[in-house]
Amino acid sequence: MTRIVLATRNAGKITELRAILAEAGLTHELVGAEEFPEVPDVKETGVTFAENALLKAHALARATGLPAVADDSGLCVDVLNGAPGIFSARWAGRHGDDRANLDLLLAQLADIAEEHRGAHFACAAALALPDGTERVVEGRLEGVLRHAPAGSHGFGYDPVLQPAGESRTCAELTPDEKNAISHRGKAFRALAPVVRDLLG
């Protein structure tokens, strides 16, 4: 069985990706980057989600000699011209501080009326092989932003994005419900047949 490295040390994301890829029919062994502590984190110097996903996937494939899968994702807010975008994880200044990022975003949108609170989650999912072969696919989840967080599932901005057609936020959905419609679910379901084509 081919091992594939997931280019993340985020336990929540690893669990989510394993579930999505298994549901998509992939039978490869998926291991997180935490199994390779000697591999440094990759600086996300790209200006798009796709560029950053490819940077991370190539770096891990080169360092481990294994096929690597990476994603870059974030929240794109209409009235902020697509921000936080690629800066979503460090919007408040410190990488991965979900609470601070949420608080800052909600403060920035405090006076924005309901009809102007459109936003979407975007995800680019990349596969890189040690020989340099690469593929990237993308997924989106459209929605609106709530004025206050709700729900205890998920991570990041899940508590404030209410998907189009839903009355609940992403954080109020069960993991299975979220994976069925999420930007990451769409991107990785699209990536699964690409992995199968290249790796069998």
SVG drawing of the C-alpha trace seen along z (x, -y; Angstrom):
<svg xmlns="http://www.w3.org/2000/svg" viewBox="-32 -50 47 52">
<polyline fill="none" stroke="black" stroke-width="0.4" points="0.0,0.0 1.4,-3.4 1.9,-5.8 0.9,-9.4 2.0,-12.2 -0.6,-14.9 1.3,-18.2 -0.3,-19.3 0.3,-18.9 -3.2,-20.1 -4.9,-17.0 -8.4,-18.3 -7.5,-18.7 -5.8,-15.2 -8.9,-13.6 -11.1,-15.5 -8.9,-14.6 -8.7,-10.9 -12.5,-10.8 -13.0,-12.7 -10.5,-10.6 -11.7,-7.3 -15.3,-8.2 -14.0,-9.0 -12.6,-5.5 -8.9,-6.0 -7.3,-3.0 -3.8,-4.5 -2.2,-4.9 -2.4,-8.5 0.1,-9.9 0.4,-13.4 3.5,-15.5 4.0,-15.1 5.5,-11.7 8.4,-13.6 9.4,-16.1 12.8,-16.7 11.0,-18.3 10.6,-22.0 7.3,-23.9 7.1,-25.4 6.9,-29.2 3.7,-30.0 5.1,-32.6 2.6,-32.1 0.0,-34.7 -2.8,-32.1 -4.2,-29.1 -3.0,-26.9 0.6,-28.2 0.8,-27.7 -0.7,-24.2 1.9,-23.2 4.8,-24.7 3.9,-22.6 3.2,-19.4 6.5,-19.6 8.6,-20.4 7.2,-17.3 7.5,-15.0 11.2,-16.0 11.9,-15.7 10.2,-12.3 10.5,-10.6 6.8,-9.9 3.8,-11.3 2.5,-14.3 -0.9,-16.0 -1.3,-19.5 -4.1,-22.1 -4.3,-25.8 -7.6,-27.2 -9.2,-30.2 -12.2,-32.6 -12.8,-35.1 -15.1,-38.0 -16.9,-39.9 -16.8,-43.4 -13.1,-42.9 -12.3,-42.3 -11.6,-38.6 -9.6,-39.0 -8.5,-37.4 -7.9,-34.9 -4.5,-33.4 -3.9,-35.2 -6.9,-33.6 -4.8,-31.5 -2.8,-34.6 -5.4,-37.4 -4.9,-38.6 -1.1,-38.4 -0.3,-35.1 -0.7,-31.9 -3.5,-29.6 -5.1,-31.7 -8.7,-30.9 -10.3,-32.9 -8.3,-36.1 -8.9,-35.7 -12.6,-35.4 -12.8,-38.3 -10.9,-40.6 -13.0,-39.6 -16.3,-40.1 -15.1,-43.5 -14.2,-44.5 -17.7,-43.5 -19.6,-44.8 -21.4,-47.5 -22.0,-45.5 -25.6,-44.8 -26.9,-41.3 -27.2,-41.7 -23.5,-42.5 -22.1,-39.7 -21.5,-37.3 -18.3,-35.1 -17.0,-31.8 -14.5,-29.3 -11.9,-28.4 -9.6,-25.4 -6.8,-24.3 -5.7,-20.7 -2.4,-19.7 -0.7,-16.4 3.1,-16.3 5.2,-13.2 8.9,-13.0 9.7,-13.1 8.1,-16.6 4.8,-15.6 2.0,-17.9 -1.7,-18.3 -4.0,-20.9 -7.8,-21.1 -10.0,-23.7 -13.3,-23.8 -15.6,-26.5 -18.3,-26.7 -20.6,-29.8 -22.3,-31.4 -22.9,-34.4 -21.2,-35.5 -23.1,-35.5 -22.6,-38.3 -21.5,-35.9 -20.0,-32.4 -22.2,-29.4 -21.4,-25.7 -18.6,-23.6 -17.5,-21.4 -14.8,-22.2 -12.1,-24.8 -11.0,-28.2 -13.9,-30.3 -16.4,-27.5 -18.4,-29.0 -19.3,-32.2 -19.9,-30.9 -23.5,-29.8 -23.5,-27.9 -25.9,-28.9 -29.3,-27.1 -28.4,-26.3 -29.8,-27.7 -26.7,-26.5 -23.1,-27.5 -20.4,-25.0 -19.5,-24.5 -23.1,-23.4 -23.0,-20.8 -21.9,-17.3 -18.5,-16.4 -20.2,-14.2 -22.6,-17.0 -19.8,-19.5 -17.5,-17.2 -20.4,-16.6 -20.6,-20.3 -17.3,-21.9 -14.7,-23.5 -12.2,-21.0 -14.5,-18.1 -15.1,-19.2 -11.4,-19.8 -10.3,-16.5 -13.1,-14.5 -11.9,-16.0 -8.3,-15.1 -9.1,-11.4 -9.4,-10.2 -6.2,-12.1 -4.4,-10.2 -5.8,-6.9 -4.7,-7.7 -1.1,-8.5 -0.6,-6.1 -3.0,-3.2"/>
</svg>
